[in-house]
Amino acid sequence: MKTGFIGIVGRPNVGKSTLLNCVTGEKVAITTDKPQTTRNRIRGILTVPGDNTDDGFQMIFIDTPGIHKPKNKLGSYMTETALATLNEVDAAVFVVDGGLSQGKGDQFILDVLAKTDTPKIALINKIDIMPPETFKAVFNEYTQTGIFNEIMGISAKDGTNVAQLIKMLESMLSEGHMFYPADMFTDHPERFIVSEIIREKLLLYLDEEIPHGVAVEIESYDETPRLTRIGAVIICEKKSHKGIIIGKDGRKLKGVGRSARLEIENLLGMKVFLQLWVKVKENWRNSDFALNNLGYKL
């Protein structure tokens, strides 16, 4: 069968994680309207078994953090992780939602892509809300760069043209062995997915700058046949942020916990007892020790 690794790169908030969830048909990566939601490489697996006329394929998509100008060591880790992925994949998907004239971010990624021999597809996302004349202008702009094997418009939100993208990527794969079982949609452990679900709810409940200074660490994870007990620590950078996360009479933290618990129960298929604590670790995003402990390392 055909197999291969496909890197998804782009600026923050262009829809990379939404695309990953769309192609796999599962919620592999958390998604919010806040930039820099994705901090790690998130792998999603799409396997289409073969039949008598077709050998099938397995695609391992790697969703990367949005490439941006770092403001701290966590930001540097995120950008370096995304750029390093380009050297490890069989094809690269560059997701954009506008023209190069909108900023320097896309041009920087474009310059990096131009130096790689990896087959490349430019995806113009959000065509469901993009006027036709705007799409045409963006399409022509990326065509003129001359570095892409294919350029196409999609809507990762509603799935428009995603099936065509899969066919396009299949033509770029090579014959090989399956890397993962056919029923597997990600190789991340449940503990990691649980921590990401909690962080997603924090991003949705919190405003302004606070979400970027928040991390989640799973301290305990005890599974029994009928109940999973999970203890998680929410790490923030300032004492004032701790109070905001907890909220008046603990209401905000309870809301985060309730929302996260319901989704975790759906993921695990059983009852979950979830306990959340909030701790302050000042300037953790610039601490090598803290970043390593939280799993942010290349």
C-alpha positions as CSV (number, residue, x, y, z in Angstrom):
1,M,0.0,0.0,0.0
2,K,1.0,3.6,-0.3
3,T,2.2,5.3,2.9
4,G,3.8,8.5,3.9
5,F,4.1,11.4,6.3
6,I,2.5,14.8,5.5
7,G,3.5,18.0,7.3
8,I,0.8,20.7,7.8
9,V,2.5,24.1,8.2
10,G,1.3,27.7,8.3
11,R,0.9,30.8,10.4
12,P,-1.1,30.7,13.6
13,N,-4.9,30.5,13.2
14,V,-5.1,29.6,9.5
15,G,-7.0,26.3,10.2
16,K,-4.3,23.7,10.4
17,S,-5.8,21.8,13.3
18,T,-9.3,22.0,11.8
19,L,-7.9,20.5,8.7
20,L,-6.2,17.6,10.6
21,N,-9.5,16.8,12.4
22,C,-11.4,17.0,9.1
23,V,-9.1,14.6,7.1
24,T,-9.0,12.0,10.0
25,G,-12.7,12.3,10.9
26,E,-11.7,12.5,14.5
27,K,-10.9,15.2,17.0
28,V,-7.2,14.7,17.1
29,A,-6.2,18.3,17.8
30,I,-7.8,21.0,19.9
31,T,-9.2,24.0,18.1
32,T,-10.0,27.5,19.2
33,D,-10.2,31.0,17.7
34,K,-7.1,32.0,19.6
35,P,-3.7,32.0,17.9
36,Q,-1.0,29.5,18.9
37,T,-3.4,27.0,20.2
38,T,-1.3,24.1,19.0
39,R,2.0,23.8,20.8
40,N,3.2,20.3,19.9
41,R,3.4,18.2,16.8
42,I,0.1,16.4,16.6
43,R,-0.1,13.3,14.5
44,G,-3.3,12.2,12.9
45,I,-3.6,8.9,11.0
46,L,-5.8,8.3,8.0
47,T,-5.9,4.7,6.7
48,V,-8.0,3.5,3.8
49,P,-7.7,-0.3,3.4
50,G,-7.3,-1.7,-0.1
51,D,-9.6,-4.0,-2.0
52,N,-9.2,-6.2,-5.1
53,T,-8.4,-3.2,-7.4
54,D,-6.7,-0.9,-5.0
55,D,-4.0,-1.5,-2.4
56,G,-5.2,1.4,-0.2
57,F,-3.0,3.9,1.7
58,Q,-2.0,5.2,5.1
59,M,-1.3,8.9,5.6
60,I,0.2,10.2,8.8
61,F,-0.5,13.9,9.0
62,I,1.6,16.0,11.3
63,D,-0.1,19.2,12.5
64,T,2.5,21.8,13.6
65,P,2.5,24.9,15.8
66,G,1.8,28.1,13.9
67,I,5.1,29.6,12.7
68,H,5.5,33.1,14.2
69,K,8.1,35.5,15.6
70,P,8.9,34.0,19.1
71,K,8.5,36.2,22.2
72,N,9.8,33.5,24.6
73,K,11.5,30.1,24.7
74,L,8.1,28.4,24.4
75,G,7.5,30.3,21.2
76,S,11.0,29.4,19.9
77,Y,10.3,25.7,20.6
78,M,7.0,25.9,18.7
79,T,8.5,27.5,15.6
80,E,11.6,25.3,15.6
81,T,9.3,22.2,15.9
82,A,7.3,23.3,12.9
83,L,10.3,24.1,10.7
84,A,12.1,20.8,11.7
85,T,9.0,18.9,10.5
86,L,9.6,20.0,6.9
87,N,12.8,17.9,6.8
88,E,11.0,14.7,8.0
89,V,7.9,14.4,5.7
90,D,7.1,13.0,2.3
91,A,4.9,16.0,1.4
92,A,4.2,19.4,2.8
93,V,0.8,21.2,3.0
94,F,1.1,24.9,3.4
95,V,-2.2,26.4,4.7
96,V,-2.9,30.0,4.1
97,D,-6.1,32.2,4.4
98,G,-4.9,35.2,2.5
99,G,-2.3,36.7,0.2
100,L,1.4,37.2,0.8
101,S,0.8,40.9,1.0
102,Q,-1.0,40.5,4.4
103,G,2.2,40.1,6.3
104,K,5.8,38.7,6.6
105,G,4.8,35.4,8.2
106,D,3.7,33.6,5.0
107,Q,6.7,34.9,3.1
108,F,9.1,33.6,5.7
109,I,7.5,30.1,5.5
110,L,7.6,30.4,1.7
111,D,11.3,31.0,1.7
112,V,11.9,27.9,3.9
113,L,9.7,25.8,1.7
114,A,11.5,27.0,-1.4
115,K,14.7,25.4,0.0
116,T,13.2,21.9,0.4
117,D,12.8,19.2,-2.3
118,T,9.6,17.9,-0.6
119,P,6.5,17.9,-2.8
120,K,4.4,20.9,-1.8
121,I,0.7,21.8,-1.9
122,A,-0.6,25.3,-1.1
123,L,-4.0,25.2,0.5
124,I,-6.1,28.4,0.4
125,N,-8.4,27.8,3.4
126,K,-11.7,29.4,4.4
127,I,-13.1,29.6,0.9
128,D,-16.5,29.3,2.5
129,I,-16.1,32.9,3.6
130,M,-13.7,34.2,0.9
131,P,-15.1,36.2,-2.0
132,P,-14.3,34.7,-5.4
133,E,-12.2,37.7,-6.6
134,T,-10.1,37.5,-3.4
135,F,-9.6,33.7,-3.9
136,K,-8.5,34.4,-7.5
137,A,-6.0,37.0,-6.4
138,V,-4.5,34.8,-3.7
139,F,-4.4,31.8,-6.1
140,N,-2.5,33.8,-8.7
141,E,-0.1,35.2,-6.1
142,Y,1.0,31.7,-4.9
143,T,1.1,30.4,-8.5
144,Q,3.6,33.1,-9.4
145,T,6.0,31.8,-6.7
146,G,6.6,28.7,-8.8
147,I,7.4,26.4,-5.9
148,F,4.2,24.4,-5.4
149,N,3.2,21.2,-7.1
150,E,-0.4,22.0,-6.6
151,I,-2.5,24.9,-5.4
152,M,-6.2,24.6,-4.4
153,G,-8.9,26.1,-2.3
154,I,-10.6,24.3,0.6
155,S,-12.8,24.8,3.6
156,A,-11.4,22.7,6.5
157,K,-14.5,23.8,8.5
158,D,-17.1,22.2,6.2
159,G,-14.9,19.8,4.2
160,T,-15.1,21.4,0.8
161,N,-12.5,19.9,-1.5
162,V,-10.9,17.9,1.2
163,A,-11.6,14.6,-0.7
164,Q,-9.7,16.1,-3.7
165,L,-6.8,17.0,-1.4
166,I,-6.6,13.4,-0.2
167,K,-6.5,12.1,-3.8
168,M,-3.8,14.7,-4.6
169,L,-1.7,13.6,-1.6
170,E,-2.1,9.9,-2.4
171,S,-0.4,10.5,-5.8
172,M,2.6,11.9,-3.9
173,L,3.1,8.8,-1.6
174,S,5.4,5.8,-2.2
175,E,4.8,2.1,-1.8
176,G,5.6,1.0,1.7
177,H,4.4,-0.8,4.9
178,M,1.8,0.4,7.3
179,F,3.2,2.3,10.3
180,Y,0.2,2.0,12.5
181,P,-2.8,-0.3,12.9
182,A,-5.7,0.5,10.6
183,D,-8.1,1.5,13.4
184,M,-5.6,4.0,15.0
185,F,-6.3,7.7,14.4
186,T,-3.4,9.1,16.5
187,D,-0.4,7.8,18.3
188,H,-0.6,10.2,21.3
189,P,-1.4,8.6,24.6
190,E,-4.7,9.3,26.3
191,R,-3.0,11.3,29.1
192,F,-1.7,13.8,26.5
193,I,-5.1,14.1,24.8
194,V,-6.8,14.6,28.2
195,S,-4.3,17.5,29.0
196,E,-5.0,19.1,25.7
197,I,-8.8,18.9,26.2
198,I,-8.4,20.7,29.5
199,R,-6.2,23.3,27.9
200,E,-8.8,23.8,25.1
201,K,-11.5,24.5,27.7
202,L,-9.2,27.0,29.4
203,L,-8.6,28.8,26.0
204,L,-12.3,29.0,25.5
205,Y,-13.2,30.2,29.0
206,L,-10.3,32.8,29.3
207,D,-9.8,36.1,27.5
208,E,-6.9,38.2,26.4
209,E,-3.3,37.3,27.2
210,I,-3.9,34.7,30.0
211,P,-4.3,31.6,27.8
212,H,-0.9,31.8,26.3
213,G,0.6,31.6,29.8
214,V,-1.3,28.5,30.8
215,A,-0.2,24.9,30.7
216,V,-1.7,21.6,31.9
217,E,0.2,18.8,33.6
218,I,-1.5,15.5,34.4
219,E,-0.3,14.5,37.9
220,S,-2.4,11.3,38.4
221,Y,-4.3,9.0,36.1
222,D,-5.9,6.0,37.7
223,E,-8.1,3.7,35.5
224,T,-10.6,1.1,36.8
225,P,-13.2,-0.8,34.8
226,R,-15.9,1.7,35.6
227,L,-14.2,4.9,36.5
228,T,-11.1,6.9,35.6
229,R,-9.7,9.3,38.2
230,I,-7.7,12.2,36.8
231,G,-5.8,14.8,38.7
232,A,-4.5,17.8,36.7
233,V,-2.5,20.9,37.5
234,I,-3.2,24.1,35.6
235,I,0.0,26.2,35.6
236,C,-0.1,30.0,35.1
237,E,2.5,32.7,35.3
238,K,1.0,35.2,37.7
239,K,-0.9,35.2,41.0
240,S,-3.5,37.6,39.5
241,H,-4.0,35.0,36.7
242,K,-4.6,32.3,39.2
243,G,-7.5,34.2,40.6
244,I,-9.0,34.8,37.2
245,I,-8.7,31.1,36.3
246,I,-10.5,30.1,39.5
247,G,-13.1,32.8,39.2
248,K,-15.5,34.1,41.8
249,D,-16.4,31.3,44.3
250,G,-14.5,28.9,42.0
251,R,-17.1,29.2,39.2
252,K,-14.8,29.5,36.3
253,L,-12.6,26.6,37.3
254,K,-15.7,24.5,37.9
255,G,-17.0,25.4,34.4
256,V,-13.7,24.4,32.8
257,G,-13.7,21.1,34.8
258,R,-17.3,20.3,33.9
259,S,-16.8,21.0,30.2
260,A,-13.5,19.0,30.1
261,R,-14.9,16.1,32.0
262,L,-17.9,15.6,29.7
263,E,-15.5,15.5,26.6
264,I,-13.1,13.2,28.4
265,E,-15.9,10.8,29.3
266,N,-16.9,10.8,25.6
267,L,-13.3,10.0,24.7
268,L,-12.8,7.2,27.2
269,G,-16.3,5.8,27.1
270,M,-16.7,5.7,30.9
271,K,-17.3,7.9,33.9
272,V,-14.5,10.3,34.9
273,F,-13.7,12.0,38.2
274,L,-11.6,15.0,37.3
275,Q,-9.8,17.2,39.9
276,L,-8.2,20.5,38.9
277,W,-5.7,22.6,40.8
278,V,-4.1,25.9,39.8
279,K,-0.4,26.7,40.5
280,V,1.7,29.7,39.8
281,K,5.1,29.2,38.1
282,E,6.4,32.6,37.2
283,N,7.9,33.0,33.8
284,W,7.7,29.3,33.1
285,R,7.6,29.9,29.3
286,N,11.2,31.0,29.5
287,S,12.4,28.2,31.8
288,D,14.2,25.3,30.2
289,F,13.5,23.2,33.2
290,A,9.8,23.9,33.2
291,L,9.5,23.5,29.4
292,N,11.2,20.1,29.5
293,N,9.0,18.9,32.4
294,L,5.9,19.9,30.4
295,G,7.1,18.0,27.4
296,Y,8.1,20.9,25.2
297,K,11.3,19.7,23.8
298,L,12.5,18.8,20.3
